[in-house]
């Protein structure tokens, strides 16, 4: 062993960060497979409605704004916890939750409206791949909202300790990754599908 090299296990913060990046990358790989599936099946409407007939871009635009602003308020929450400004942290988390829940509500209303028009996931391969891809993103947003609720409760009980801030940073990375995936969804599914 040379002088200056450290023995023993890696610090917890490095292990957590490394493990979480592996999780995010595996999630991105899963979404990539669903994007590829959607790309192959997007024209397979089986005589049913296409994206041009179903997608309401104004509705999707409001969804997008909700999610993008929630990412901004999530970033403000992380900055607030690092500076130990707890009131700002709680307000930013509340805004993040409300905006994320609004996004989810709009997505659910879109799904309900499509199904009511007879455009459910069993109607065609296109709709099956659409519901799978967009629905999986919605499930991730739901999980993120539960995670945010848990982290706010943990911060309220344990304070801004190092391990709490590490977990909040992991949550923030997850939430921002959902934004990146949504921008890809917006472009490839909605904007290209509506033309």
C-alpha positions in Angstrom: 0.0 0.0 0.0 1.4 3.4 -1.0 1.4 6.2 1.4 -1.6 8.5 1.2 -4.0 5.7 -0.1 -6.9 5.0 2.1 -7.9 1.4 3.1 -11.3 0.1 4.0 -14.7 0.7 2.6 -15.8 3.8 0.6 -17.6 6.5 2.5 -21.4 6.2 2.6 -21.9 9.4 0.6 -19.9 7.9 -2.3 -21.6 4.5 -2.1 -25.1 6.2 -2.1 -24.2 8.5 -5.0 -22.8 5.7 -7.1 -25.7 3.4 -6.4 -28.2 6.1 -7.1 -26.6 6.9 -10.4 -26.8 3.3 -11.4 -30.5 3.3 -10.5 -31.1 6.4 -12.6 -29.2 4.9 -15.6 -31.1 1.7 -15.4 -34.4 3.7 -15.3 -33.3 5.6 -18.4 -32.4 2.3 -20.2 -35.9 1.0 -19.4 -37.5 4.2 -20.8 -35.3 4.0 -23.9 -36.7 0.5 -24.6 -40.2 1.9 -24.3 -39.3 4.8 -26.5 -38.0 2.3 -29.1 -41.2 0.2 -28.8 -43.3 3.3 -29.3 -41.3 4.4 -32.3 -41.9 1.0 -34.0 -45.6 0.9 -33.1 -46.6 4.5 -33.4 -48.1 4.0 -36.9 -49.9 0.8 -36.0 -53.4 2.3 -35.3 -55.4 -0.7 -36.7 -57.8 1.7 -38.3 -58.3 3.6 -35.0 -57.4 7.1 -34.0 -53.9 8.4 -34.4 -52.0 10.9 -32.2 -53.1 13.7 -34.5 -56.7 13.0 -33.7 -56.2 12.4 -29.9 -53.5 14.7 -28.6 -54.5 18.1 -27.3 -51.3 20.1 -27.3 -52.7 22.9 -25.1 -53.5 20.4 -22.4 -50.1 18.8 -22.8 -48.5 22.3 -22.6 -50.1 23.0 -19.3 -48.9 19.6 -18.1 -45.4 20.4 -19.2 -45.3 23.8 -17.5 -46.5 22.1 -14.2 -43.7 19.6 -14.3 -41.0 22.1 -15.4 -41.9 24.5 -12.6 -42.0 21.7 -10.1 -38.4 20.9 -11.1 -37.5 24.6 -10.4 -39.2 24.6 -7.0 -37.5 21.3 -6.2 -34.1 23.0 -6.9 -35.1 25.8 -4.6 -35.9 23.3 -1.9 -32.4 21.8 -2.2 -30.8 25.2 -2.1 -32.9 26.1 1.0 -32.0 22.9 2.9 -28.3 23.4 2.2 -28.5 26.9 3.6 -30.7 25.7 6.6 -33.6 27.9 5.6 -36.3 25.6 6.7 -39.3 27.8 6.0 -38.2 28.2 2.4 -37.5 24.5 2.2 -41.1 23.5 3.3 -42.7 26.1 1.0 -40.6 24.9 -2.0 -41.5 21.3 -1.2 -45.2 22.1 -0.9 -45.1 23.9 -4.3 -43.2 21.0 -5.8 -45.9 18.6 -4.5 -48.8 20.7 -5.8 -47.3 21.2 -9.2 -46.4 17.5 -9.5 -49.9 16.4 -8.4 -51.4 18.9 -10.9 -49.3 17.3 -13.6 -50.5 13.9 -12.6 -54.1 15.0 -12.4 -53.9 16.4 -15.9 -52.3 13.2 -17.2 -55.0 11.0 -15.6 -57.7 13.3 -17.1 -56.1 12.9 -20.5 -56.1 9.1 -20.1 -59.8 9.0 -18.9 -60.8 11.2 -21.9 -59.0 9.0 -24.4 -60.6 5.9 -22.9 -64.0 7.5 -22.9 -63.6 8.1 -26.7 -62.8 4.4 -27.2 -59.1 5.0 -27.5 -57.9 2.8 -24.7 -54.7 0.8 -24.6 -56.4 -2.3 -26.1 -57.6 -0.4 -29.2 -54.3 -0.6 -31.1 -50.6 -1.2 -30.8 -50.0 2.5 -31.1 -52.3 3.2 -28.1 -50.9 0.2 -26.1 -47.4 1.6 -26.5 -48.5 5.2 -25.8 -50.3 4.2 -22.5 -47.3 2.1 -21.5 -44.7 4.8 -22.0 -46.7 7.8 -20.7 -48.3 5.7 -17.9 -44.9 4.5 -16.7 -43.7 8.1 -16.5 -46.9 8.9 -14.5 -46.2 6.0 -12.1 -42.7 7.5 -11.6 -44.2 10.9 -10.8 -46.6 9.2 -8.3 -43.6 7.5 -6.6 -41.8 10.8 -6.6 -44.6 12.5 -4.8 -44.7 9.7 -2.2 -40.9 10.0 -1.8 -41.2 13.8 -1.4 -43.8 13.4 1.3 -41.6 10.9 3.2 -38.6 13.2 2.9 -40.5 16.2 4.2 -41.7 14.2 7.2 -38.1 12.9 7.8 -36.7 16.4 7.6 -39.4 17.6 10.1 -38.5 14.8 12.6 -34.7 14.5 12.1 -33.7 17.9 10.9 -31.2 18.8 8.1 -28.7 16.1 9.0 -26.1 14.9 6.4 -28.0 11.7 5.6 -31.3 13.6 5.2 -29.7 16.1 2.8 -28.1 13.2 0.8 -31.5 11.6 0.4 -33.0 14.9 -0.6 -30.3 15.3 -3.2 -31.1 11.8 -4.6 -34.8 12.7 -4.7 -33.9 15.9 -6.6 -31.8 14.0 -9.2 -34.8 11.6 -9.6 -37.2 14.5 -10.1 -35.0 16.2 -12.6 -34.5 13.0 -14.5 -38.3 12.7 -14.8 -38.3 16.2 -16.4 -35.7 15.1 -18.9 -37.7 12.0 -19.8 -40.9 14.2 -20.1 -39.2 16.6 -22.5 -38.3 13.5 -24.7 -41.9 12.3 -24.4 -43.3 15.7 -25.3 -41.1 15.9 -28.4 -41.2 12.4 -29.7 -44.8 11.4 -28.7 -46.9 14.5 -28.6 -45.3 17.1 -30.9 -44.2 14.6 -33.6 -47.5 12.5 -33.1 -49.7 15.5 -33.5 -48.3 16.6 -36.9 
